[in-house]
Amino acid sequence: MVATVEDMNASGPRVRDDMTVEVALSVMASARVEFLVLCDGDDQSTGSVTRAELVAHRGSSTYTGRIRLQDVLAVSC
C-alpha cells in the first residue's frame, strides 16, 4: 500500500512519478530519507512511496529495471 502525502511530512524530496524504482532508491539513499513525494508532469502530487515499499516491489517476481514509480502506485492501489 502506498502512503498518501497527507500521511507524510510533505517537505520530503519531490520526484517525478515516471522515475524508475532503481533511481528512486538511489535518490532516497543519497538524501537519507525513507519516503519520496511523487509528482506528475504538471508538478501535482500524486502520492508518496516509502523505501520499504520499493524494496518489496523490487523483490517481486514481476520486477524489471524499467518499472517506474507510477507503475508501483498502480499496483499498490
N, C-alpha and C positions, 0 to 999 in steps of 0.2 A: 504494500500500500504506500502510495506517495503522500507525504505530508503536505498540507496546504501552507501557503505563505503565511497565513494568519497564525499558524501553529509555531512558526519560527520567528527568530529575530530578523526582520526584513532588512537589516543592514548587512546581511551576508553578501558574498560575491554574487553578482548577477551575470548570467551567461545565456547565450542563445540556446534554444531548445533543439537546434539542429547540430549541436556539438556531439561528437562521438563519446561513448562511455569511457573509453581509454583516455581521451584528452580531459574529460571532466574529472576523472580520478587523479590525473596529474595536476590539474588546477587545484583540486582540494588539498593534495599533499603539499603543494607549493605555498598555498595560502594558510595551511594548517587550520582548516575548517572541517566540520562534519556534515555540512549541507551546502547546496547551491540553490539560489533563487533562479528559476528558469523564465526566460522571456522569449516572445515570438519576434518576428521580423520588425514589428512595429514597437518594440520595447515594452510590450504589455506583459505583465506577469502571467505565466501560465501554470505555475505551481512551484514546487521545490522537490528536491531529491536529496537523500542522505547518502553518505559514503556506504553505510551498511546495505542499503537497497541496491546500489550499483554493484557492490561486490557480490551480493547474492545473485543478481541478474547475470553478471559476468560468469558465474559458476554454473549457469543453467546449460542444458544440452542444446538449446536453440541459439546460444550466443555466437555472434560473429564479430569481428573487429569493425564492421560497418554499422553496427547498431547505434542509433542516435538517441539522445535523451528523450525526444518526443516519442520514440518507439517504446521506451521504458514507461513513459506516462500512459500510453495507450494500453499496455499490458496490465499495468497496475490498477487502472480504474475499474 
